[in-house]
Amino acid sequence: MGSIAFPPPLPRIRKFFQMKIRWFVLVAVLPWFVVPVEAQEKVAGSIGKLDPEMATGRTVEGGVAWYDVAEQNIEGRILPDQERARWFDRFPASANGSVTSNVWNLSRHSAGMMVRFKTDSTALHAHYKLLNSNLAMPHMPATGVSGVDFYARDGEGNWRWVQVTRPTSQEVKTKVIDSLAPGMREYAAYLPLYNGIESLKIGVSPDSKFEQLPTREKPIVFYGTSITHGACASRPGMVHTAILGRRFDQPVVNLGFSGNGKMDAEVGEFLVQVDAAVYVIDCLPNMNAAMVSEKCVPLVKQIRKAKPNTPIVLVEDRRNTNSWILPARDAHHTANHQALQEAYKTLLADGVTGLHYIAGDELYGTDGDGATDGSHASDLGFMRQADVFDPVLRKAMGNQ
């Protein structure tokens, strides 16, 4: 047998000490140069404050910088600190099972919600997913049912219309408008009236500035029917609630529930949790005289007990624009008006203060052209209705 050759001992000893030195460097020295995981997370979490262009919710895709609206402040979304089933629901989750199922389901619509932001982008984009696949109705276009409607302030600070999306599918990803006049300006985007929103992103040019704006306090709170809800505006910015919000430059809460605005005490429980500038109760189109007599006084007293000083405006039913030729329908309106007038007198006699009243006969005008179907307002009808509401709200809020 041949002899076994062993390597000289010195190289093995040198190799051993080299490995020991490397291990010492890794254990003793490297931690001084490595940022702990917690510190990394802290830096990553605050990067949006250090660099607004890297704020959470911003992504750049296809040459567009997208900002996630679900991470912004949205007006018209009452009690935002309370848990919600869906982020864009008008009511918090606690309303499910408290209000009627119809009211709850309709509260999933984003009527009255508005996003406010500033940008100097010369193009605007929108990417949103709708709750329902029914984009339009026979008497109301997709732009009103499911569109996002953009306004901006002009050089004098007045709100002016910019453009509205024109949905053709349940997911909308579109350039809303381009070639805008340069300059930083404030925008408002009104959300769909008769559809819900699952998600919404606003897109601008990647090199432009984008600033989200906080919600404003003391909203005008409307509680009403399909007309308050927005039927049948051509686009979300044309509902009288939105028109009045722009005129007064004030936030608006739209609690219109199509066919189901009935002066319910359960809805009143949520009304009184809102720090409102004024409450507008406009439920008569969904009620008859007996219901008005039964429910009006208790609802107003419910609000007044919780909010001793907040103005309350009672609104008569508009007359159907063809009720002049429908005697039974006309009699229905007359009886509703009389019932509300009696409730108003009772409240005054009981010492309830801060009440205001809007008559209904001329809400749509007097020529019969203010509605789409006799009942629901056209854009013309909404503008006329806003004109009637304006001086009463101005007086109620002390803005004479």
Contacts in CASP RR format, 6 or more apart in sequence:
PFRMAT RR
TARGET T0000
AUTHOR 0000-0000-0000
METHOD contacts of the structure
MODEL  1
MGSIAFPPPLPRIRKFFQMKIRWFVLVAVLPWFVVPVEAQEKVAGSIGKL
DPEMATGRTVEGGVAWYDVAEQNIEGRILPDQERARWFDRFPASANGSVT
SNVWNLSRHSAGMMVRFKTDSTALHAHYKLLNSNLAMPHMPATGVSGVDF
YARDGEGNWRWVQVTRPTSQEVKTKVIDSLAPGMREYAAYLPLYNGIESL
KIGVSPDSKFEQLPTREKPIVFYGTSITHGACASRPGMVHTAILGRRFDQ
PVVNLGFSGNGKMDAEVGEFLVQVDAAVYVIDCLPNMNAAMVSEKCVPLV
KQIRKAKPNTPIVLVEDRRNTNSWILPARDAHHTANHQALQEAYKTLLAD
GVTGLHYIAGDELYGTDGDGATDGSHASDLGFMRQADVFDPVLRKAMGNQ
35 43 0 8 1.000
45 56 0 8 1.000
47 54 0 8 1.000
48 54 0 8 1.000
48 55 0 8 1.000
48 56 0 8 1.000
52 209 0 8 1.000
52 210 0 8 1.000
52 211 0 8 1.000
53 65 0 8 1.000
55 67 0 8 1.000
56 68 0 8 1.000
56 71 0 8 1.000
57 66 0 8 1.000
57 67 0 8 1.000
57 68 0 8 1.000
57 71 0 8 1.000
58 65 0 8 1.000
58 66 0 8 1.000
58 67 0 8 1.000
58 68 0 8 1.000
58 210 0 8 1.000
59 65 0 8 1.000
59 66 0 8 1.000
60 66 0 8 1.000
60 206 0 8 1.000
63 205 0 8 1.000
63 206 0 8 1.000
64 125 0 8 1.000
64 203 0 8 1.000
64 204 0 8 1.000
64 205 0 8 1.000
64 206 0 8 1.000
65 203 0 8 1.000
65 204 0 8 1.000
65 205 0 8 1.000
65 206 0 8 1.000
65 208 0 8 1.000
65 210 0 8 1.000
66 125 0 8 1.000
66 127 0 8 1.000
66 201 0 8 1.000
66 202 0 8 1.000
66 203 0 8 1.000
67 117 0 8 1.000
67 201 0 8 1.000
67 202 0 8 1.000
67 203 0 8 1.000
67 204 0 8 1.000
67 210 0 8 1.000
67 212 0 8 1.000
68 199 0 8 1.000
68 200 0 8 1.000
68 201 0 8 1.000
69 115 0 8 1.000
69 199 0 8 1.000
69 200 0 8 1.000
69 201 0 8 1.000
69 202 0 8 1.000
70 87 0 8 1.000
70 88 0 8 1.000
70 199 0 8 1.000
70 200 0 8 1.000
72 115 0 8 1.000
72 117 0 8 1.000
72 212 0 8 1.000
73 80 0 8 1.000
73 116 0 8 1.000
73 212 0 8 1.000
73 213 0 8 1.000
73 214 0 8 1.000
73 215 0 8 1.000
74 80 0 8 1.000
74 88 0 8 1.000
74 113 0 8 1.000
74 114 0 8 1.000
74 115 0 8 1.000
74 191 0 8 1.000
74 215 0 8 1.000
75 112 0 8 1.000
75 113 0 8 1.000
75 114 0 8 1.000
75 115 0 8 1.000
75 116 0 8 1.000
75 215 0 8 1.000
75 216 0 8 1.000
75 219 0 8 1.000
75 251 0 8 1.000
75 252 0 8 1.000
76 90 0 8 1.000
76 112 0 8 1.000
76 113 0 8 1.000
76 114 0 8 1.000
76 215 0 8 1.000
76 219 0 8 1.000
76 251 0 8 1.000
76 252 0 8 1.000
76 253 0 8 1.000
76 254 0 8 1.000
77 88 0 8 1.000
77 89 0 8 1.000
77 90 0 8 1.000
77 113 0 8 1.000
78 90 0 8 1.000
78 91 0 8 1.000
78 92 0 8 1.000
78 253 0 8 1.000
78 255 0 8 1.000
78 270 0 8 1.000
78 273 0 8 1.000
78 274 0 8 1.000
79 92 0 8 1.000
79 270 0 8 1.000
79 273 0 8 1.000
79 274 0 8 1.000
80 215 0 8 1.000
82 92 0 8 1.000
82 93 0 8 1.000
82 94 0 8 1.000
83 92 0 8 1.000
83 93 0 8 1.000
83 94 0 8 1.000
84 92 0 8 1.000
84 93 0 8 1.000
85 93 0 8 1.000
85 96 0 8 1.000
86 108 0 8 1.000
86 131 0 8 1.000
86 198 0 8 1.000
88 110 0 8 1.000
88 113 0 8 1.000
88 191 0 8 1.000
88 196 0 8 1.000
88 197 0 8 1.000
88 198 0 8 1.000
88 200 0 8 1.000
89 107 0 8 1.000
89 108 0 8 1.000
90 107 0 8 1.000
90 108 0 8 1.000
90 109 0 8 1.000
90 110 0 8 1.000
90 111 0 8 1.000
90 113 0 8 1.000
90 254 0 8 1.000
90 255 0 8 1.000
91 99 0 8 1.000
91 104 0 8 1.000
91 107 0 8 1.000
91 270 0 8 1.000
92 270 0 8 1.000
95 103 0 8 1.000
95 104 0 8 1.000
95 107 0 8 1.000
95 270 0 8 1.000
96 104 0 8 1.000
97 104 0 8 1.000
98 266 0 8 1.000
98 269 0 8 1.000
99 107 0 8 1.000
99 264 0 8 1.000
99 266 0 8 1.000
99 267 0 8 1.000
99 270 0 8 1.000
100 260 0 8 1.000
100 264 0 8 1.000
100 266 0 8 1.000
102 257 0 8 1.000
102 259 0 8 1.000
102 260 0 8 1.000
103 257 0 8 1.000
103 260 0 8 1.000
103 261 0 8 1.000
103 264 0 8 1.000
103 266 0 8 1.000
103 267 0 8 1.000
106 229 0 8 1.000
106 256 0 8 1.000
106 257 0 8 1.000
106 258 0 8 1.000
106 260 0 8 1.000
107 255 0 8 1.000
107 257 0 8 1.000
108 131 0 8 1.000
108 196 0 8 1.000
109 131 0 8 1.000
109 192 0 8 1.000
109 193 0 8 1.000
109 194 0 8 1.000
109 195 0 8 1.000
109 196 0 8 1.000
109 229 0 8 1.000
110 191 0 8 1.000
110 192 0 8 1.000
110 193 0 8 1.000
110 195 0 8 1.000
110 196 0 8 1.000
110 197 0 8 1.000
111 191 0 8 1.000
111 192 0 8 1.000
111 193 0 8 1.000
111 194 0 8 1.000
111 229 0 8 1.000
111 230 0 8 1.000
111 236 0 8 1.000
111 239 0 8 1.000
111 254 0 8 1.000
111 256 0 8 1.000
112 190 0 8 1.000
112 191 0 8 1.000
112 193 0 8 1.000
112 236 0 8 1.000
112 239 0 8 1.000
112 241 0 8 1.000
112 242 0 8 1.000
112 252 0 8 1.000
112 253 0 8 1.000
112 254 0 8 1.000
113 190 0 8 1.000
113 191 0 8 1.000
113 197 0 8 1.000
113 254 0 8 1.000
114 188 0 8 1.000
114 189 0 8 1.000
114 190 0 8 1.000
114 191 0 8 1.000
114 242 0 8 1.000
114 251 0 8 1.000
114 252 0 8 1.000
115 188 0 8 1.000
115 189 0 8 1.000
115 191 0 8 1.000
115 200 0 8 1.000
115 202 0 8 1.000
116 186 0 8 1.000
116 187 0 8 1.000
116 188 0 8 1.000
116 212 0 8 1.000
116 213 0 8 1.000
117 186 0 8 1.000
117 187 0 8 1.000
117 189 0 8 1.000
117 202 0 8 1.000
117 210 0 8 1.000
117 211 0 8 1.000
117 212 0 8 1.000
117 213 0 8 1.000
118 184 0 8 1.000
118 185 0 8 1.000
118 186 0 8 1.000
118 187 0 8 1.000
118 209 0 8 1.000
118 210 0 8 1.000
118 211 0 8 1.000
118 213 0 8 1.000
119 184 0 8 1.000
119 185 0 8 1.000
119 187 0 8 1.000
119 204 0 8 1.000
119 208 0 8 1.000
119 209 0 8 1.000
119 210 0 8 1.000
119 211 0 8 1.000
120 182 0 8 1.000
120 183 0 8 1.000
120 184 0 8 1.000
120 185 0 8 1.000
120 208 0 8 1.000
120 209 0 8 1.000
121 180 0 8 1.000
121 203 0 8 1.000
121 204 0 8 1.000
121 205 0 8 1.000
121 208 0 8 1.000
121 209 0 8 1.000
121 210 0 8 1.000
122 178 0 8 1.000
122 179 0 8 1.000
122 180 0 8 1.000
122 181 0 8 1.000
122 182 0 8 1.000
122 205 0 8 1.000
122 208 0 8 1.000
123 175 0 8 1.000
123 177 0 8 1.000
123 178 0 8 1.000
123 179 0 8 1.000
123 180 0 8 1.000
123 204 0 8 1.000
123 205 0 8 1.000
124 150 0 8 1.000
124 162 0 8 1.000
124 163 0 8 1.000
124 175 0 8 1.000
124 176 0 8 1.000
124 177 0 8 1.000
124 178 0 8 1.000
124 180 0 8 1.000
124 187 0 8 1.000
124 202 0 8 1.000
124 203 0 8 1.000
124 204 0 8 1.000
125 173 0 8 1.000
125 174 0 8 1.000
125 175 0 8 1.000
125 176 0 8 1.000
125 202 0 8 1.000
125 203 0 8 1.000
125 204 0 8 1.000
126 148 0 8 1.000
126 165 0 8 1.000
126 172 0 8 1.000
126 173 0 8 1.000
126 174 0 8 1.000
126 176 0 8 1.000
126 189 0 8 1.000
126 200 0 8 1.000
126 201 0 8 1.000
126 202 0 8 1.000
126 203 0 8 1.000
127 172 0 8 1.000
127 173 0 8 1.000
127 174 0 8 1.000
127 200 0 8 1.000
127 201 0 8 1.000
127 203 0 8 1.000
128 148 0 8 1.000
128 171 0 8 1.000
128 172 0 8 1.000
128 197 0 8 1.000
128 198 0 8 1.000
128 199 0 8 1.000
128 200 0 8 1.000
128 201 0 8 1.000
129 170 0 8 1.000
129 171 0 8 1.000
129 172 0 8 1.000
129 197 0 8 1.000
129 198 0 8 1.000
129 199 0 8 1.000
129 200 0 8 1.000
130 146 0 8 1.000
130 167 0 8 1.000
130 170 0 8 1.000
130 171 0 8 1.000
130 172 0 8 1.000
130 192 0 8 1.000
130 195 0 8 1.000
130 196 0 8 1.000
130 197 0 8 1.000
130 198 0 8 1.000
131 195 0 8 1.000
131 196 0 8 1.000
131 197 0 8 1.000
131 198 0 8 1.000
132 170 0 8 1.000
132 195 0 8 1.000
132 196 0 8 1.000
133 170 0 8 1.000
134 145 0 8 1.000
134 195 0 8 1.000
135 142 0 8 1.000
135 145 0 8 1.000
135 146 0 8 1.000
135 167 0 8 1.000
135 168 0 8 1.000
135 169 0 8 1.000
135 170 0 8 1.000
135 195 0 8 1.000
136 142 0 8 1.000
136 144 0 8 1.000
136 145 0 8 1.000
136 146 0 8 1.000
137 145 0 8 1.000
137 194 0 8 1.000
137 231 0 8 1.000
137 232 0 8 1.000
139 231 0 8 1.000
139 232 0 8 1.000
139 372 0 8 1.000
139 373 0 8 1.000
139 376 0 8 1.000
140 194 0 8 1.000
140 231 0 8 1.000
140 232 0 8 1.000
140 233 0 8 1.000
140 372 0 8 1.000
140 376 0 8 1.000
141 234 0 8 1.000
142 166 0 8 1.000
142 167 0 8 1.000
142 168 0 8 1.000
143 149 0 8 1.000
143 164 0 8 1.000
143 165 0 8 1.000
143 166 0 8 1.000
143 167 0 8 1.000
143 234 0 8 1.000
143 235 0 8 1.000
144 164 0 8 1.000
144 192 0 8 1.000
144 193 0 8 1.000
144 194 0 8 1.000
144 233 0 8 1.000
144 234 0 8 1.000
144 235 0 8 1.000
144 236 0 8 1.000
145 192 0 8 1.000
145 193 0 8 1.000
145 194 0 8 1.000
145 195 0 8 1.000
146 167 0 8 1.000
146 172 0 8 1.000
146 192 0 8 1.000
146 194 0 8 1.000
146 195 0 8 1.000
147 164 0 8 1.000
147 165 0 8 1.000
147 166 0 8 1.000
147 167 0 8 1.000
147 172 0 8 1.000
147 191 0 8 1.000
147 192 0 8 1.000
147 195 0 8 1.000
147 235 0 8 1.000
147 236 0 8 1.000
148 164 0 8 1.000
148 165 0 8 1.000
148 172 0 8 1.000
148 176 0 8 1.000
148 189 0 8 1.000
148 190 0 8 1.000
148 191 0 8 1.000
148 192 0 8 1.000
148 200 0 8 1.000
148 236 0 8 1.000
149 161 0 8 1.000
149 164 0 8 1.000
149 165 0 8 1.000
149 189 0 8 1.000
149 190 0 8 1.000
149 235 0 8 1.000
149 236 0 8 1.000
149 237 0 8 1.000
149 238 0 8 1.000
150 161 0 8 1.000
150 162 0 8 1.000
150 163 0 8 1.000
150 164 0 8 1.000
150 176 0 8 1.000
150 177 0 8 1.000
150 187 0 8 1.000
150 188 0 8 1.000
150 189 0 8 1.000
150 190 0 8 1.000
151 159 0 8 1.000
151 160 0 8 1.000
151 161 0 8 1.000
151 162 0 8 1.000
151 187 0 8 1.000
151 188 0 8 1.000
151 189 0 8 1.000
151 190 0 8 1.000
151 237 0 8 1.000
151 246 0 8 1.000
152 159 0 8 1.000
152 160 0 8 1.000
152 162 0 8 1.000
152 185 0 8 1.000
152 186 0 8 1.000
152 187 0 8 1.000
152 188 0 8 1.000
153 159 0 8 1.000
153 160 0 8 1.000
153 185 0 8 1.000
153 186 0 8 1.000
154 160 0 8 1.000
155 185 0 8 1.000
159 188 0 8 1.000
159 246 0 8 1.000
159 249 0 8 1.000
161 237 0 8 1.000
162 176 0 8 1.000
162 177 0 8 1.000
162 180 0 8 1.000
162 187 0 8 1.000
163 176 0 8 1.000
163 177 0 8 1.000
164 176 0 8 1.000
164 235 0 8 1.000
164 236 0 8 1.000
165 172 0 8 1.000
165 174 0 8 1.000
165 176 0 8 1.000
166 174 0 8 1.000
184 209 0 8 1.000
186 213 0 8 1.000
188 246 0 8 1.000
189 202 0 8 1.000
190 235 0 8 1.000
190 236 0 8 1.000
190 237 0 8 1.000
190 242 0 8 1.000
191 197 0 8 1.000
191 200 0 8 1.000
191 236 0 8 1.000
192 236 0 8 1.000
193 229 0 8 1.000
193 230 0 8 1.000
193 231 0 8 1.000
193 233 0 8 1.000
193 236 0 8 1.000
193 239 0 8 1.000
194 229 0 8 1.000
194 230 0 8 1.000
194 231 0 8 1.000
194 258 0 8 1.000
202 210 0 8 1.000
204 210 0 8 1.000
215 251 0 8 1.000
216 250 0 8 1.000
216 251 0 8 1.000
217 251 0 8 1.000
217 275 0 8 1.000
218 250 0 8 1.000
218 251 0 8 1.000
218 275 0 8 1.000
218 276 0 8 1.000
218 277 0 8 1.000
219 250 0 8 1.000
219 251 0 8 1.000
219 252 0 8 1.000
219 253 0 8 1.000
219 274 0 8 1.000
219 276 0 8 1.000
219 277 0 8 1.000
220 241 0 8 1.000
220 244 0 8 1.000
220 245 0 8 1.000
220 248 0 8 1.000
220 250 0 8 1.000
220 251 0 8 1.000
220 252 0 8 1.000
220 253 0 8 1.000
220 276 0 8 1.000
220 277 0 8 1.000
220 278 0 8 1.000
220 280 0 8 1.000
220 393 0 8 1.000
221 252 0 8 1.000
221 253 0 8 1.000
221 255 0 8 1.000
221 271 0 8 1.000
221 274 0 8 1.000
221 276 0 8 1.000
221 277 0 8 1.000
221 278 0 8 1.000
221 279 0 8 1.000
221 280 0 8 1.000
222 228 0 8 1.000
222 241 0 8 1.000
222 252 0 8 1.000
222 253 0 8 1.000
222 254 0 8 1.000
222 255 0 8 1.000
222 256 0 8 1.000
222 280 0 8 1.000
222 282 0 8 1.000
223 255 0 8 1.000
223 256 0 8 1.000
223 261 0 8 1.000
223 263 0 8 1.000
223 267 0 8 1.000
223 268 0 8 1.000
223 271 0 8 1.000
223 279 0 8 1.000
223 280 0 8 1.000
223 281 0 8 1.000
223 282 0 8 1.000
223 283 0 8 1.000
224 255 0 8 1.000
224 256 0 8 1.000
224 257 0 8 1.000
224 261 0 8 1.000
224 281 0 8 1.000
224 282 0 8 1.000
224 283 0 8 1.000
224 285 0 8 1.000
224 286 0 8 1.000
225 256 0 8 1.000
225 257 0 8 1.000
225 258 0 8 1.000
225 259 0 8 1.000
225 260 0 8 1.000
225 261 0 8 1.000
225 282 0 8 1.000
225 283 0 8 1.000
225 284 0 8 1.000
225 285 0 8 1.000
225 286 0 8 1.000
226 256 0 8 1.000
226 257 0 8 1.000
226 258 0 8 1.000
226 259 0 8 1.000
226 285 0 8 1.000
226 286 0 8 1.000
226 376 0 8 1.000
227 282 0 8 1.000
227 285 0 8 1.000
227 318 0 8 1.000
227 375 0 8 1.000
227 376 0 8 1.000
227 377 0 8 1.000
227 385 0 8 1.000
228 239 0 8 1.000
228 241 0 8 1.000
228 254 0 8 1.000
228 255 0 8 1.000
228 256 0 8 1.000
228 282 0 8 1.000
229 254 0 8 1.000
229 256 0 8 1.000
229 257 0 8 1.000
229 258 0 8 1.000
230 236 0 8 1.000
230 239 0 8 1.000
230 241 0 8 1.000
230 254 0 8 1.000
230 256 0 8 1.000
230 376 0 8 1.000
230 377 0 8 1.000
230 382 0 8 1.000
231 258 0 8 1.000
231 376 0 8 1.000
231 377 0 8 1.000
232 372 0 8 1.000
232 373 0 8 1.000
232 376 0 8 1.000
232 377 0 8 1.000
232 378 0 8 1.000
233 239 0 8 1.000
233 377 0 8 1.000
233 379 0 8 1.000
233 382 0 8 1.000
234 378 0 8 1.000
234 379 0 8 1.000
236 242 0 8 1.000
237 243 0 8 1.000
238 379 0 8 1.000
238 382 0 8 1.000
238 383 0 8 1.000
239 254 0 8 1.000
239 382 0 8 1.000
240 377 0 8 1.000
240 381 0 8 1.000
240 382 0 8 1.000
240 383 0 8 1.000
240 385 0 8 1.000
240 386 0 8 1.000
240 389 0 8 1.000
241 252 0 8 1.000
241 254 0 8 1.000
242 252 0 8 1.000
243 382 0 8 1.000
243 383 0 8 1.000
243 386 0 8 1.000
244 252 0 8 1.000
244 386 0 8 1.000
244 389 0 8 1.000
244 390 0 8 1.000
244 393 0 8 1.000
245 251 0 8 1.000
245 252 0 8 1.000
247 386 0 8 1.000
247 390 0 8 1.000
248 393 0 8 1.000
248 394 0 8 1.000
248 397 0 8 1.000
248 399 0 8 1.000
250 277 0 8 1.000
253 274 0 8 1.000
253 276 0 8 1.000
255 267 0 8 1.000
255 270 0 8 1.000
255 271 0 8 1.000
257 267 0 8 1.000
259 285 0 8 1.000
259 286 0 8 1.000
260 286 0 8 1.000
261 267 0 8 1.000
261 283 0 8 1.000
261 286 0 8 1.000
261 287 0 8 1.000
262 283 0 8 1.000
262 286 0 8 1.000
262 287 0 8 1.000
262 291 0 8 1.000
262 295 0 8 1.000
263 281 0 8 1.000
263 283 0 8 1.000
263 287 0 8 1.000
263 291 0 8 1.000
263 292 0 8 1.000
263 295 0 8 1.000
263 296 0 8 1.000
263 299 0 8 1.000
264 295 0 8 1.000
264 299 0 8 1.000
265 295 0 8 1.000
265 298 0 8 1.000
265 299 0 8 1.000
265 302 0 8 1.000
268 299 0 8 1.000
268 302 0 8 1.000
268 303 0 8 1.000
269 302 0 8 1.000
271 279 0 8 1.000
271 303 0 8 1.000
272 302 0 8 1.000
272 303 0 8 1.000
272 306 0 8 1.000
272 307 0 8 1.000
276 307 0 8 1.000
276 310 0 8 1.000
277 310 0 8 1.000
277 311 0 8 1.000
277 397 0 8 1.000
278 310 0 8 1.000
278 311 0 8 1.000
278 312 0 8 1.000
278 313 0 8 1.000
278 393 0 8 1.000
278 396 0 8 1.000
278 397 0 8 1.000
279 303 0 8 1.000
279 307 0 8 1.000
279 310 0 8 1.000
279 311 0 8 1.000
279 312 0 8 1.000
279 313 0 8 1.000
280 313 0 8 1.000
280 315 0 8 1.000
280 389 0 8 1.000
280 393 0 8 1.000
281 296 0 8 1.000
281 299 0 8 1.000
281 300 0 8 1.000
281 312 0 8 1.000
281 313 0 8 1.000
281 314 0 8 1.000
281 315 0 8 1.000
282 315 0 8 1.000
284 292 0 8 1.000
284 315 0 8 1.000
284 316 0 8 1.000
284 317 0 8 1.000
284 336 0 8 1.000
284 337 0 8 1.000
284 340 0 8 1.000
285 317 0 8 1.000
285 318 0 8 1.000
285 375 0 8 1.000
287 295 0 8 1.000
287 336 0 8 1.000
288 332 0 8 1.000
288 335 0 8 1.000
288 336 0 8 1.000
289 335 0 8 1.000
289 336 0 8 1.000
289 338 0 8 1.000
289 339 0 8 1.000
290 339 0 8 1.000
292 336 0 8 1.000
292 339 0 8 1.000
292 340 0 8 1.000
292 343 0 8 1.000
293 339 0 8 1.000
293 342 0 8 1.000
293 343 0 8 1.000
296 314 0 8 1.000
296 339 0 8 1.000
296 340 0 8 1.000
296 343 0 8 1.000
297 343 0 8 1.000
297 346 0 8 1.000
297 347 0 8 1.000
297 350 0 8 1.000
300 312 0 8 1.000
300 314 0 8 1.000
300 343 0 8 1.000
300 347 0 8 1.000
300 352 0 8 1.000
300 355 0 8 1.000
301 347 0 8 1.000
301 350 0 8 1.000
301 352 0 8 1.000
303 310 0 8 1.000
303 312 0 8 1.000
304 312 0 8 1.000
304 352 0 8 1.000
309 354 0 8 1.000
311 354 0 8 1.000
311 355 0 8 1.000
311 356 0 8 1.000
311 396 0 8 1.000
311 397 0 8 1.000
312 354 0 8 1.000
312 355 0 8 1.000
312 356 0 8 1.000
313 355 0 8 1.000
313 356 0 8 1.000
313 357 0 8 1.000
313 358 0 8 1.000
313 389 0 8 1.000
313 392 0 8 1.000
313 393 0 8 1.000
313 396 0 8 1.000
314 340 0 8 1.000
314 343 0 8 1.000
314 344 0 8 1.000
314 355 0 8 1.000
314 356 0 8 1.000
314 357 0 8 1.000
314 358 0 8 1.000
315 358 0 8 1.000
315 360 0 8 1.000
315 363 0 8 1.000
315 389 0 8 1.000
316 336 0 8 1.000
316 337 0 8 1.000
316 340 0 8 1.000
316 341 0 8 1.000
316 357 0 8 1.000
316 358 0 8 1.000
316 359 0 8 1.000
316 360 0 8 1.000
316 361 0 8 1.000
316 363 0 8 1.000
317 333 0 8 1.000
317 336 0 8 1.000
317 337 0 8 1.000
317 340 0 8 1.000
317 360 0 8 1.000
318 360 0 8 1.000
318 363 0 8 1.000
318 364 0 8 1.000
318 377 0 8 1.000
318 385 0 8 1.000
319 330 0 8 1.000
319 333 0 8 1.000
319 360 0 8 1.000
319 361 0 8 1.000
319 363 0 8 1.000
319 364 0 8 1.000
320 326 0 8 1.000
320 329 0 8 1.000
320 330 0 8 1.000
320 333 0 8 1.000
320 371 0 8 1.000
320 374 0 8 1.000
320 375 0 8 1.000
321 364 0 8 1.000
321 368 0 8 1.000
321 369 0 8 1.000
321 370 0 8 1.000
321 371 0 8 1.000
321 374 0 8 1.000
322 329 0 8 1.000
322 368 0 8 1.000
322 374 0 8 1.000
323 329 0 8 1.000
323 330 0 8 1.000
323 333 0 8 1.000
324 330 0 8 1.000
337 359 0 8 1.000
337 360 0 8 1.000
337 361 0 8 1.000
344 355 0 8 1.000
344 357 0 8 1.000
347 355 0 8 1.000
348 355 0 8 1.000
354 396 0 8 1.000
356 392 0 8 1.000
356 395 0 8 1.000
356 396 0 8 1.000
357 392 0 8 1.000
358 388 0 8 1.000
358 389 0 8 1.000
358 392 0 8 1.000
360 388 0 8 1.000
362 384 0 8 1.000
362 388 0 8 1.000
363 381 0 8 1.000
363 384 0 8 1.000
363 385 0 8 1.000
363 388 0 8 1.000
364 370 0 8 1.000
364 371 0 8 1.000
364 377 0 8 1.000
364 381 0 8 1.000
364 384 0 8 1.000
364 385 0 8 1.000
365 381 0 8 1.000
365 384 0 8 1.000
368 374 0 8 1.000
369 378 0 8 1.000
369 380 0 8 1.000
370 377 0 8 1.000
370 378 0 8 1.000
370 380 0 8 1.000
370 381 0 8 1.000
370 384 0 8 1.000
371 377 0 8 1.000
371 378 0 8 1.000
371 381 0 8 1.000
372 378 0 8 1.000
377 385 0 8 1.000
394 400 0 8 1.000
END
